């Protein structure tokens, strides 16, 4: 009998905890005087400064249109992923500056920045973007070259004679 009573007590306690749980508190939107949200995105050696505001869906990267800067379709697809997940395609204008790294790393940095800026503008989108992994900075970077080696891991060619 003691075991069944302890199970009953545990079930009652679990039900009480479910009733007392507090509602999820959303963060305040972070919007500047011009009606924009700002975020910094990073990937490999690339750093992107991203501003978003409501608009027709224009994307300006380092003063050039999206199609002129990121010529490969895969890079443009990477940039549009946060908007597609959030269901906000062609609803925000994006202005960003990117430095460092190659174009692939820059595309990842801009995507990271757009995702963060979207969560600052509309905090309700955070769960959807977090679930897809767009708010997590990809930690993979190029391994450094070590002393006594030709590259990071490649040794010099061995010669017996």
SULDAWO-V75514 format. One record per backbone hydrogen bond with DSSP energy under -0.5 kcal/mol. CO is the residue of the C=O (numbers start at 1). NH is the residue of the N-H. E is the energy in kcal/mol with one decimal. If there is no record, write none. Layout:
co = <CO CO>
nh = <NH NH>
e = <E E>
This chain:
co = <1 2 3 4 5 6 7 8 9 10 11 12 13 14 15 16 17 24 29 32 36 37 39 41 43 46 47 48 48 49 50 51 52 53 58 59 59 60 60 61 64 65 66 69 72 73 74 75 76 77 78 80 81 82 83 83 88 91 93 94 95 96 97 99 102 103 104 105 106 107 108 109 110 111 112 113 114 115 116 117 118 120 122 123 125 126 127 128 129 129 129 130 133 137 138 146 151 154 154>
nh = <5 6 7 8 9 10 11 12 13 14 15 16 17 18 19 20 21 26 31 35 32 52 50 48 46 43 99 41 50 97 39 95 37 93 94 61 66 62 96 64 61 69 70 71 76 77 78 79 80 81 81 84 85 86 87 88 91 55 53 60 51 62 49 47 106 107 108 109 110 111 112 113 114 115 116 117 118 119 120 121 122 30 125 126 129 130 131 132 133 134 135 133 136 139 44 149 146 150 151>
e = <-1.9 -1.9 -2.0 -2.0 -2.4 -2.3 -2.5 -2.2 -2.3 -2.3 -2.1 -2.0 -2.1 -1.9 -1.6 -1.6 -1.1 -0.6 -0.8 -1.6 -2.7 -2.2 -2.9 -3.2 -2.5 -2.0 -2.1 -2.7 -0.6 -1.9 -2.3 -2.6 -2.2 -3.5 -3.2 -0.5 -1.1 -0.5 -2.5 -1.9 -3.1 -2.0 -2.4 -0.9 -1.5 -2.3 -2.2 -1.7 -1.6 -0.9 -0.6 -2.0 -2.5 -2.1 -1.0 -2.8 -1.4 -2.2 -1.8 -2.9 -2.8 -2.6 -2.9 -2.5 -2.2 -2.3 -1.9 -2.2 -2.5 -2.2 -2.2 -2.4 -2.8 -2.4 -2.1 -2.6 -2.5 -1.7 -1.7 -2.2 -3.3 -2.3 -2.1 -1.4 -2.1 -2.7 -2.1 -1.3 -0.6 -2.0 -0.5 -0.8 -0.5 -0.6 -0.6 -1.4 -0.9 -2.2 -1.5>
